[in-house]
Amino acid sequence: MAALVLSPGCRLDGSALYRHLEQLLPPYARPRFLRLQERLAMTETFKQQKVRLVQEGFDPARVPDPLFLLDEATKSYIPLGPALCQRLLDGHLRI
C-alpha cells in the first residue's frame, strides 16, 4: 500500500496514475492499494508514522481515508468499498 497526499484542488485519476507507474515500476513493485490522506502523520524527528497505517490495513470499515485498489483488468486504480473488499477476502477477486 502507498499513502498519497494530493495537492489542493487535485483529484486522483486512477488510469493516469496506472500508466505513469507502468512506465516507472515493474509489475511486482506497483502498489496494490492506495490510501489518500489529507496529510502524512510525522514524528518529532520528521519520520512517517506507519504503525497505525499498518494496523488499519485495507479494511474500509477501519480506515477513515479513501482507499483504492489496483485493477489490472481496467488498468486503473478503482475505489475500494466494503463490497469489493469482501470479494477480496472471500477469494472471488485476485490481486
PyMOL commands that set and color helices and strands:
alter all, ss='L'
color gray80, all
select helices_A, chain A and resi 14-24+27-29+51-56+82-90
alter helices_A, ss='H'
color red, helices_A
select strands_A, chain A and resi 2-4+33-36+67-71+76-79
alter strands_A, ss='S'
color yellow, strands_A
deselect
rebuild
show_as cartoon
